[in-house]
Amino acid sequence: MKKRTALLTSALVAALLSAPAAAQLSVEKQIEFRKAAYQFMSWNMGKIKEQAIDQAVPFNADQMRAAATAIAAAANSGMGALYSPDSAMDMADNTRLKPEFFEQPEKAREVGMNFAREANKLQQVAASGDQAALASQFGAVGQACKACHDDFRGD
């Protein structure tokens, strides 16, 4: 477990240090990478939902810690560098990002910071191994996701 945490921490530091490099990516790569990050977070959210909410499979605290750590790492990875104004221009083909994301930068920043805050809390709660607390915090993370979708994600 310590090795996995160290690896994720290293990946996070590398991502933060490479933010200027991300800004030099093509629009297509920005969209591709952020979609991949959201798919990765979604996969890990699904694991937590399956065990802590739906109880479809037995609760495994180690798996829940790993999933929450992955979500927090992605949330804190500096993904903001993958959002250039040009990356919202062709919504129909490549992305569902609304132009409002760039027209309301303070709101976008607030929504993103709230998501990172809730993801960090998810990681802390998962470390406790408390299934009920994890289920509750999972809901808070879901609300943070929904806030962004409601304002900045098209159909």
Buried (B, 14 or more C-beta within 10 A) or exposed (E): EEEEBEEBEEBBEEBEEEBEEBEEBEBEEBBBBBBEBBEBBEEBBEBBBBBBBEEEEEBEBEBBBBBBBBBBBBBBBBBBBBBBEEBBEEBEEBBEBBEBBBEBEEBBEEBBEBBBBBBBBBBEBBBEBBBEBBBEBBEBBBEBBEBBEEBBBEE
